[in-house]
Amino acid sequence: MVNVDDILKKYSSSLAKKIPGNEYRVGDVSREYLQFKQDMMPNLSRYEKMARSFGGLLKVKPSKKDELRLGKNLGIAHLDITPSEVISFSFFGAFITFFIGLIIFLGVFFYVGSDFISYSFGPAGLFLFMVLIASMFVFYYIYSSPLRMSKLWRLKAGSQMVPCILYIVVYMKHTSNLERAIAFASQHLQAPLALDLRKIFWDVETGKYSTIKESLDHYLESWQEDSLEFVESFHLIESSLYEPSEARRIQILEKALQVILDGVYEKMLVFSRDVRSPLTNLYMLGIVLPTLALALLPLASTLLQGALKAYHVFILFNLIIPFFVFYLTTQIMLKRPGGYGEAEILELNPEYYKYKSKKPYILSGLIALPLFIIGLIPFLFQQSWFVDTLNLQKDYDFSQIGINFLSGIKFFDFKEIGNGIIVGPFGIVALVLSLFIPLSIALFFSIAYKIKTKQLIKSRDDTKQLEQEFVNSLFQLGNRLGDGLPAEIAFARVAESTRGQRTENFFRRVNLNLQQAGMSLENAIFDQRRGAIIFFPSSLIATSMRILLESAKKGLKIAAQSLMSISEYIKNIQKVTQRLNDLLAEVVSDMKSNMVFLAPLLSGIVVGLAGMITFIINKLDAILHDIGGGGATLGFDINSIAGFIDINKIIPPYYLQVAIGLYIIEIIFILTNVLVIINSGEDKLKKTYEIGKNLKAGVWLYLIVTLFSVLALSLLAAIVLQGLGS
């Protein structure tokens, strides 16, 4: 007997070629699903478009192992591209990066001439090496993007697992229909889990699977390794369909919700223990040791006779170490289990336009730009057009402003070492002015992020407080319905009993629409113009009211049981959430204190020490040159010591401070990102808000400590060396 599947496989490709306008490839899904995906997850389409555009220019066939791994990650992240396009895009991105770097190198070479190679082989070679490293990083970043996107998708979807099981269990307690329960959950959840649930239906509609259960079981296989409790809960829900006893069926459904709650708690308990050691190592290797090493740089640059340059410090502390910290934090984030975190999707918030607006950046830029220019004042004073226009000197001595014990010490202290080459600034005033550069950058992001997120965060906090009160109000509403009161009267009774609470206004508005506007219960809650839900944008309230409307069709008793079940389940979820917050509180608080207190404190003291060392070397260099120039003899060659302690070969503290200030800003960005993911999952709004808040706290502390350290230690050194100079 001829197999039907063999016939379809044999002739499907030839038939597809004869159908005009066929734009689908093998494995494509329905147009409805693609449209839904584009509407719900537009942030993932940029990578897809670039991979399709650039990946098609260079055909690279991946190995079987890479194809399977990339294909799995692309499927999880719902990226409609092939593994070949990802690898081709990676090679093309690396090539473009290297090509741009090479063009810059050749442009500088032709502008400067052959001296750029002969006298500056070190910087030129280092630039080419950094271009090569950058191209390798671009290749790695593009190639590993499907893995990161799939993990972020898992984290976001995992944060919605508990509400998903809750909605399905509550629905199936009054209507034992798995298909309608999954459809109900997909309508009231947000992406990405809603997208996964809808794809279960698309796979049935397109004929990939014959039943919802078969499609669901195939989908659950993808969660087998990452979230076994989610799979077990769904299997319990499926098994409830075959229970003849109503009491036994309800018991199994309640067990399904308890299984996922216990599973999430146990996994986060293990994660909170395992993450402590990596975060401690990260802090020591990525923050403490680099910061302490900065204190030795001024002296080390002198001992190395100028071999250590300022651009080495910038490359090491602003590129290499932040990349190392970013890599370590990425590995920590990839270990975070799903099932817990912020489930709200930012793009669906009515005030999302404030988050996307560019106006905050313009306003913060207008504030930060003058401060940035103040940080460049030492270099402006070296420009003839600037000092001539304002009738100023290129530099000033402290004795000119009445500070005689600092006589001979200049504000900026640029030094000419011959052939018109100027080095510096080495002065205390220049070091203090350099603080305005990290201050301007930190204020730019801090002010912009605060403006972007202030209203959204306030709205979210108000909604969470409203939901906490709504749980008890929901139980009261269920009791009123259980007493036999119609829903129209029950809302008025609950409004009276919740007087003074946030939820009072919700129930009063529903009652007002029912009594005065003559609306139906559904319109009183969900009407697009006057519905009460418009003024209380909460997914919990909206879903609870949908369940009320759905269960009320089967009677007031069923509706009362549904509302009381939701209230009890949400209380249990809140208890588990509180326990999870307690588990992560120590890890998060320790890391945050290190990031916004200890790291800025250590860095500020280190910059003060660097300024003091530079001040001492500068003073000793002047004293030794005076002794050597005066022909004094102390039994040894003064000129050899003066050549050994050469201020011209030291890295100016101005550049050290700018480098470490930028380093603090980068570290705050990176560590805040990982702390938000550890505590709340993938939450863009909280991440932006926390970065702005931590920048404000950490950078201000760093600037204040640095200012006092520089002034105190430099003045102390000046007092000590005053007697030596005389």
C-alpha positions in Angstrom: 0.0 0.0 0.0 1.3 3.4 -1.0 2.0 5.7 1.9 0.2 9.1 1.6 3.0 10.9 3.4 5.5 9.7 0.8 3.3 10.9 -2.0 2.9 14.4 -0.4 6.7 14.7 0.1 7.4 13.6 -3.5 5.1 16.1 -5.2 4.8 19.0 -2.7 7.9 20.8 -3.9 7.0 20.5 -7.6 3.5 21.7 -7.0 4.7 24.6 -4.9 6.9 25.8 -7.9 3.8 25.9 -10.2 1.7 28.0 -7.8 2.1 31.7 -8.8 3.1 34.2 -6.1 4.3 31.6 -3.7 6.7 33.5 -1.4 6.8 30.9 1.4 9.8 28.7 2.1 9.8 25.2 3.7 8.9 25.6 7.4 7.2 28.9 7.0 4.2 29.6 9.2 0.9 31.3 8.4 0.6 34.9 7.5 -1.5 35.6 10.6 1.2 34.3 12.9 3.9 36.4 11.1 1.7 39.5 11.4 1.0 38.7 15.1 4.8 38.3 15.7 5.6 41.5 14.0 3.0 43.4 16.1 3.9 41.9 19.4 7.7 41.7 19.2 9.0 44.4 16.8 12.3 44.7 18.7 13.5 41.4 17.3 12.9 42.3 13.6 16.0 44.5 13.3 18.4 41.6 13.8 16.3 39.5 11.3 16.4 42.3 8.7 20.2 42.8 9.0 20.8 39.0 8.9 18.7 38.6 5.8 20.3 41.6 4.1 23.9 41.0 4.8 23.7 37.3 5.3 22.7 36.8 1.7 25.8 38.6 0.4 28.1 35.8 1.6 27.0 32.2 1.6 28.6 30.2 4.4 27.5 26.7 5.1 27.7 25.9 8.9 28.7 22.5 10.3 26.0 20.1 11.3 26.7 20.8 15.0 26.5 24.6 14.6 23.4 24.3 12.4 21.6 22.3 15.1 22.6 24.6 17.9 21.8 27.8 16.0 18.6 26.4 14.7 17.4 25.6 18.2 18.2 29.1 19.5 16.6 30.7 16.5 13.5 28.7 17.0 13.3 29.6 20.7 13.8 33.3 19.9 11.3 33.1 17.1 13.8 34.5 14.6 12.7 33.9 11.0 16.3 33.4 9.6 18.5 30.4 8.9 21.8 29.4 10.7 23.6 30.1 7.4 22.4 33.7 7.4 23.6 34.1 11.0 27.1 32.9 10.2 27.3 34.9 7.0 26.2 38.0 8.8 28.8 37.4 11.5 31.6 37.1 8.9 30.3 40.2 7.0 30.1 42.3 10.2 33.7 41.3 11.2 34.9 42.2 7.7 33.2 45.6 7.7 34.6 46.4 11.1 38.2 45.5 10.1 37.8 47.4 6.8 36.6 50.6 8.5 39.5 50.4 10.9 41.9 49.8 8.0 40.5 52.9 6.2 41.1 55.0 9.3 44.6 53.7 9.7 45.5 54.5 6.0 43.8 57.9 6.3 46.0 58.8 9.2 49.1 57.4 7.5 48.6 59.5 4.3 47.8 62.6 6.4 50.8 62.3 8.7 53.2 60.6 6.3 55.8 57.9 6.8 56.7 59.3 10.2 53.5 57.8 11.4 55.1 54.3 10.9 58.7 55.1 11.7 58.2 57.2 14.9 54.8 55.9 16.0 55.0 52.2 15.3 53.8 51.5 18.8 50.5 53.4 18.5 50.0 52.3 14.9 50.6 48.6 15.8 48.3 48.9 18.8 45.6 50.5 16.7 45.7 47.7 14.2 45.7 45.1 17.0 42.6 46.8 18.5 40.9 46.8 15.1 41.5 43.1 14.8 40.2 42.5 18.4 37.1 44.7 17.6 36.4 42.7 14.4 36.6 39.4 16.4 34.3 40.8 19.0 31.8 41.8 16.4 31.9 38.3 14.9 31.4 36.8 18.4 28.6 39.3 19.3 26.6 38.6 16.1 27.2 34.9 16.2 26.1 34.6 19.8 23.1 36.9 19.4 20.6 34.1 18.8 21.8 32.5 22.1 21.3 35.7 24.1 18.0 36.5 22.4 16.7 33.0 23.1 17.8 33.3 26.8 16.1 36.7 27.0 13.0 35.2 25.4 13.1 32.4 28.0 13.5 34.9 30.9 10.6 37.0 29.7 8.4 34.0 28.9 9.5 32.4 32.2 8.3 35.4 34.2 4.8 34.8 32.7 4.6 31.0 33.5 3.0 31.4 36.9 0.2 33.7 35.6 -0.2 31.4 32.6 -0.9 28.4 34.8 -3.1 30.5 37.0 -5.3 31.6 34.2 -5.6 28.1 32.7 -6.4 26.6 36.1 -9.0 29.2 37.1 -10.7 28.9 33.7 -10.7 25.1 33.7 -12.1 25.0 37.2 -15.4 26.1 35.8 -15.0 25.0 32.2 -13.1 21.8 31.6 -11.9 22.6 28.1 -8.1 22.7 27.5 -8.4 24.4 24.1 -10.5 27.3 25.4 -8.4 27.6 28.5 -5.2 28.0 26.4 -6.9 30.5 24.2 -8.1 32.5 27.2 -4.5 32.6 28.6 -3.0 33.6 25.3 -5.5 36.5 25.0 -4.7 37.9 28.5 -1.0 37.2 28.7 1.5 39.4 27.1 4.3 38.5 24.7 6.4 36.5 24.5 4.5 33.6 26.2 1.3 34.7 24.5 3.0 34.4 21.2 4.1 30.8 22.1 0.6 29.9 23.1 -0.9 31.3 19.9 1.7 29.4 17.8 0.2 26.2 19.3 -3.0 27.1 17.5 -1.2 28.2 14.3 0.5 24.8 14.1 -2.8 23.1 14.3 -4.4 25.5 11.8 -1.6 25.0 9.3 -1.8 21.2 9.6 1.5 20.7 11.3 -0.3 18.9 14.2 -3.8 17.3 14.2 -4.8 18.2 17.8 -4.2 21.0 20.4 -2.8 18.4 22.8 -0.3 17.1 20.2 0.8 20.7 19.4 1.0 21.5 23.1 3.1 18.5 24.0 5.6 19.3 21.2 5.8 22.9 22.5 6.4 21.7 26.1 9.4 19.6 24.9 11.3 22.9 24.3 10.9 23.7 28.1 11.9 20.2 29.3 15.5 21.3 30.2 14.8 24.9 31.3 11.5 24.7 33.2 10.5 21.2 34.2 7.9 22.5 36.7 6.1 24.3 33.8 5.9 21.0 31.8 4.7 19.0 34.9 2.0 21.6 35.6 0.7 21.4 32.1 0.7 17.6 32.2 -1.3 17.7 35.4 -3.8 20.1 33.7 -4.1 17.6 30.8 -4.6 14.7 33.2 -7.5 16.6 34.9 -9.5 16.2 31.7 -9.7 12.4 32.3 -10.9 12.6 35.9 -14.5 11.5 36.3 -14.8 12.9 39.8 -15.3 16.7 40.0 -13.6 17.0 43.4 -10.6 15.0 42.1 -10.4 17.2 39.0 -10.3 20.4 41.0 -7.7 18.9 43.3 -5.4 18.1 40.4 -5.8 21.6 38.9 -4.9 23.2 42.3 -1.9 20.8 42.4 -0.7 22.0 39.0 -0.4 25.6 40.3 1.3 24.5 43.5 3.9 22.5 41.4 5.0 25.5 39.4 5.2 27.7 42.5 7.3 25.2 44.4 9.5 24.6 41.3 10.2 28.2 40.8 11.0 28.7 44.4 13.5 25.8 44.6 15.2 26.9 41.4 15.6 30.4 42.5 16.9 29.1 45.9 19.7 27.2 44.1 20.4 30.1 41.9 20.7 32.6 44.8 23.3 30.3 46.4 25.3 29.6 43.2 25.4 33.3 42.1 27.2 34.6 45.2 30.6 33.2 44.3 30.7 34.4 40.7 29.5 37.9 41.7 32.2 38.1 44.4 34.9 37.1 41.9 33.5 39.5 39.4 33.7 42.4 41.9 37.2 41.5 43.0 38.6 40.9 39.5 36.6 43.5 37.7 36.5 46.4 40.2 38.8 46.2 43.2 42.0 45.0 41.6 41.8 47.4 38.6 41.1 50.3 40.9 44.0 49.5 43.2 46.3 49.1 40.1 45.5 52.6 39.1 47.2 54.0 42.2 50.5 52.6 40.9 50.2 53.9 37.4 51.8 57.4 37.9 54.9 55.8 39.6 55.0 52.9 37.2 54.9 55.2 34.2 57.9 57.1 35.6 59.9 53.9 36.3 59.2 52.6 32.8 60.6 55.9 31.3 57.5 56.8 29.4 56.7 53.4 27.9 53.3 53.5 29.5 51.1 56.1 27.8 47.7 57.6 28.6 46.1 55.8 25.7 47.2 52.5 27.2 45.2 53.3 30.3 42.1 54.2 28.3 42.3 51.0 26.3 42.9 48.9 29.3 40.3 50.5 31.7 37.7 51.7 29.2 37.7 48.8 26.7 39.4 45.6 27.9 38.3 45.5 31.5 34.7 46.6 30.9 34.5 43.9 28.1 35.9 41.4 30.6 33.3 42.4 33.2 30.5 42.3 30.5 31.5 38.8 29.5 31.5 37.6 33.1 28.1 39.2 33.8 26.7 37.6 30.6 27.7 34.2 31.8 26.0 34.8 35.1 22.8 36.0 33.4 22.7 32.9 31.2 22.4 30.8 34.4 19.4 32.6 35.7 16.3 30.3 35.7 13.0 31.4 34.4 9.7 31.4 36.2 10.1 34.6 38.2 10.4 38.3 37.3 8.5 41.3 35.9 5.9 40.1 33.4 4.8 43.4 32.0 5.8 44.3 28.5 6.9 47.9 28.1 5.7 48.4 24.5 2.1 47.9 25.5 2.1 50.6 28.1 -0.1 53.6 27.0 2.7 56.0 28.0 5.4 54.1 26.1 5.9 57.1 23.8 7.5 58.9 26.7 10.1 56.1 27.0 10.8 56.2 23.2 11.0 60.0 23.0 14.3 61.7 22.1 13.4 65.0 23.9 15.0 63.9 27.3 18.3 63.4 25.5 18.2 66.9 24.0 17.4 68.5 27.4 20.0 66.5 29.2 22.5 67.3 26.5 21.9 71.0 26.9 22.7 70.6 30.6 25.7 68.4 30.2 27.5 70.2 27.3 28.6 73.3 29.3 29.9 71.0 32.1 31.9 69.0 29.5 33.4 72.2 28.1 34.4 73.2 31.6 36.4 70.0 31.8 38.3 71.0 28.6 39.3 74.4 30.0 43.0 73.4 30.6 43.3 72.7 26.8 41.4 75.8 25.9 43.9 77.9 27.8 46.6 76.6 25.5 44.9 77.9 22.4 46.2 81.4 21.4 42.8 82.5 20.0 41.1 81.8 23.3 43.6 83.5 25.7 44.1 86.5 23.3 40.4 87.0 22.9 39.8 87.1 26.6 43.1 88.7 27.5 44.3 85.9 29.7 47.5 84.0 30.4 48.1 80.5 29.3 48.7 79.5 32.9 48.8 80.9 36.4 50.8 80.4 39.5 49.2 80.0 42.9 51.3 82.8 44.2 49.4 85.1 41.9 46.2 84.5 43.8 47.8 84.9 47.2 48.6 81.2 48.1 52.3 81.7 48.7 53.1 78.3 50.2 52.2 76.9 46.7 54.5 79.3 45.0 55.9 77.7 41.8 52.9 75.4 41.4 50.9 76.2 38.3 47.2 75.7 37.7 47.4 73.6 34.6 51.2 72.9 34.3 51.7 72.0 30.7 55.4 71.3 29.9 57.3 71.6 26.6 59.8 68.8 26.0 61.3 70.1 22.8 60.4 70.2 19.1 57.1 71.9 20.1 55.8 68.9 21.9 53.6 69.7 24.8 52.8 67.3 27.6 50.4 67.6 30.5 48.4 68.9 32.2 50.0 68.0 35.6 48.4 70.8 37.7 46.0 70.4 40.6 43.4 72.8 39.1 43.5 70.8 35.8 42.9 67.6 37.8 39.9 69.2 39.6 38.4 70.5 36.3 38.7 67.1 34.8 36.0 65.9 37.2 33.5 67.8 35.1 34.0 65.3 32.2 32.6 62.2 33.9 30.1 64.5 35.7 28.7 65.7 32.4 28.5 62.2 30.9 26.8 60.8 34.1 24.3 63.7 34.2 23.5 63.3 30.5 22.3 59.7 31.1 20.9 60.2 34.6 18.7 63.2 33.7 17.5 61.6 30.4 16.7 58.3 32.0 14.9 59.9 34.9 12.7 62.0 32.5 12.0 58.9 30.4 11.0 56.6 33.2 9.7 58.8 36.0 6.0 58.6 35.0 6.2 55.0 33.8 7.8 53.8 37.1 5.3 55.8 39.2 2.4 54.3 37.1 3.8 50.8 37.6 4.2 51.3 41.3 0.7 52.6 41.7 -0.6 49.7 39.7 1.2 47.2 41.9 -0.2 48.8 45.0 -3.7 48.8 43.5 -3.3 45.1 42.7 -2.3 44.2 46.2 -5.5 45.9 47.5 -7.6 44.4 44.7 -6.9 40.9 45.9 -8.8 41.4 49.1 -11.5 43.3 47.3 -11.8 40.4 44.8 -12.5 38.0 47.7 -15.2 40.3 49.0 -16.8 40.5 45.5 -16.8 36.7 45.4 -18.5 36.5 48.8 -21.2 38.9 47.6 -21.8 36.8 44.5 -21.8 33.7 46.6 -24.6 35.2 48.7 -26.8 35.3 45.6 -26.5 39.0 44.9 -26.4 39.9 41.2 -23.1 41.3 39.9 -24.7 44.7 39.4 -25.6 45.0 43.1 -22.4 43.3 44.3 -20.2 46.0 42.9 -22.1 48.7 44.8 -21.8 46.7 48.1 -18.0 46.2 47.6 -17.6 49.9 46.8 -19.1 50.7 50.2 -17.0 48.2 52.1 -13.7 49.4 50.4 -14.2 53.0 51.3 -10.8 54.8 51.6 -8.9 52.3 49.5 -7.6 52.6 46.0 -10.0 50.0 44.7 -13.0 51.9 45.9 -12.9 54.2 42.8 -12.8 51.2 40.5 -15.9 49.6 42.0 -17.7 53.0 42.2 -17.0 53.7 38.6 -18.3 50.3 37.5 -21.5 50.9 39.6 -21.9 54.4 38.2 -21.8 53.0 34.6 -24.3 50.3 35.6 -26.8 52.6 37.4 -26.6 55.9 35.5 -25.4 55.0 32.1 -27.5 51.9 31.8 -24.5 49.8 30.5 -24.2 46.1 30.6 -21.6 44.7 33.0 -19.1 44.0 30.2 -19.5 47.6 28.8 -19.3 49.1 32.3 -15.9 47.6 32.7 -14.4 47.4 29.2 -16.1 50.1 27.2 -13.4 51.9 25.2 -14.7 55.4 26.2 -16.2 55.1 29.7 -15.1 51.6 30.9 -13.6 51.5 34.4 -10.6 49.5 33.2 -9.4 52.6 31.2 -8.6 54.4 34.5 -7.1 51.4 36.1 -4.6 49.9 33.6 -3.8 46.6 35.3 -3.6 43.2 33.6 -4.6 41.5 36.8 -7.8 43.5 37.2 -8.7 43.1 33.5 -8.1 39.4 33.6 -10.1 38.9 36.8 -13.0 40.8 35.3 -12.8 38.7 32.1 -12.9 35.6 34.2 -15.9 37.0 36.1 -17.8 37.7 32.9 -16.9 34.2 31.5 -17.8 32.3 34.7 -21.0 34.3 35.3 -22.4 32.7 32.2 -22.5 29.5 34.2 -24.1 31.0 37.3 -23.3 33.2 40.2 -22.0 30.3 42.3 -19.4 29.5 39.6 -18.5 33.2 39.3 -18.1 33.4 43.1 -15.8 30.4 43.3 -13.7 31.7 40.4 -13.1 35.1 42.0 -12.3 33.6 45.4 -10.0 31.1 43.8 -8.1 33.9 42.0 -7.8 35.8 45.2 -6.4 32.8 47.1 -4.0 31.9 44.3 -2.7 35.4 43.9 -2.1 35.6 47.7 0.0 32.4 47.4 1.9 33.9 44.4 2.6 37.0 46.4 4.0 35.0 49.3 6.3 33.1 47.0 7.4 36.3 45.3 8.2 37.8 48.7 10.3 34.7 49.6 12.1 35.0 46.4 12.9 38.7 47.0 14.2 37.7 50.4 16.5 35.1 48.8 17.9 37.6 46.3 18.0 40.6 48.7 21.4 39.8 50.1 23.0 39.2 46.7 21.4 42.3 45.2 22.1 44.6 48.1 25.8 43.5 48.4 26.4 44.1 44.7 24.6 47.4 44.7 26.6 48.7 47.7 29.8 47.6 46.0 28.8 49.3 42.8 27.5 52.7 44.2 29.6 53.0 47.3 32.8 50.9 47.6 33.9 51.2 44.0 33.4 55.0 43.8 35.0 55.4 47.2 38.1 53.4 46.3 38.4 55.0 42.9 38.2 58.5 44.4 40.9 57.8 47.0 43.0 56.2 44.2 42.7 59.3 42.1 43.7 61.4 45.1 46.8 59.3 45.6 47.7 59.5 41.9 47.4 63.3 42.1 49.6 63.4 45.2 52.3 61.1 43.6 52.3 63.3 40.6 52.6 66.4 42.7 55.5 65.0 44.7 57.4 63.8 41.5 56.8 67.2 39.9 58.2 69.0 43.0 61.2 66.7 43.3 61.9 67.0 39.6 62.0 70.8 39.9 64.2 70.6 43.1 66.7 68.2 41.5 66.9 70.3 38.4 67.6 73.4 40.5 70.3 71.6 42.4 71.9 70.1 39.3 71.7 73.5 37.5 73.4 75.3 40.4 76.4 73.0 40.2 75.8 71.5 43.7 77.6 68.3 44.5 76.2 65.8 47.0 78.6 62.9 46.2 76.5 61.5 43.4 75.3 62.5 40.0 72.2 64.7 40.5 71.5 64.8 36.8 71.2 61.1 36.6 68.6 61.1 39.4 66.8 64.0 37.7 66.6 62.1 34.5 65.3 59.1 36.3 62.5 61.1 38.1 61.2 62.9 35.0 57.8 64.4 35.3 57.6 64.6 31.5 57.4 60.8 31.2 54.6 60.4 33.8 51.0 59.9 32.8 49.2 63.2 33.7 46.6 62.7 36.5 44.1 64.5 34.3 43.9 61.5 31.9 43.9 59.0 34.8 40.9 60.7 36.4 39.0 60.8 33.1 39.8 57.2 32.5 38.7 56.0 35.9 35.6 58.3 35.8 34.5 56.7 32.5 35.3 53.3 34.0 33.0 53.9 36.9 30.2 54.9 34.5 30.7 51.8 32.4 30.8 49.5 35.4 27.5 51.0 36.7 25.9 50.4 33.3 27.1 46.8 33.2 26.4 45.8 36.8 23.0 47.5 37.0 22.0 45.5 33.9 23.0 42.2 35.6 21.4 43.1 38.9 18.1 43.9 37.3 18.1 40.7 35.3 18.9 38.7 38.5 16.2 40.3 40.5 13.4 41.0 37.9 14.3 39.2 34.7 14.4 41.1 31.4 12.8 44.4 32.4 13.8 47.3 30.2 11.9 50.0 32.2 13.5 49.1 35.5 16.9 48.7 33.9 16.8 52.2 32.5 15.4 53.6 35.8 18.0 51.9 38.0 20.9 52.9 35.7 19.9 56.6 36.0 19.5 56.3 39.8 22.8 54.4 40.3 24.7 56.8 38.1 23.5 59.7 40.1 24.5 58.1 43.4 27.7 56.4 42.4 29.2 59.2 40.3 28.4 62.0 42.8 30.1 60.0 45.6 33.1 59.4 43.4 33.4 63.0 42.5 33.1 64.2 46.1 35.6 61.7 47.4 38.0 62.5 44.5 37.7 66.2 45.1 38.5 66.0 48.8 41.2 63.4 48.3 43.0 65.5 45.6 42.9 68.7 47.7 43.7 67.1 51.0 46.6 64.9 49.8 48.1 67.5 47.5 48.0 70.2 50.2 49.6 67.7 52.6 52.3 66.9 50.1 52.9 70.6 49.5 53.3 71.4 53.2 55.8 68.5 53.6 57.8 69.4 50.6 57.9 73.1 51.4 60.7 72.7 53.8 62.6 70.4 51.4 62.3 73.0 48.7 63.7 75.7 50.9 
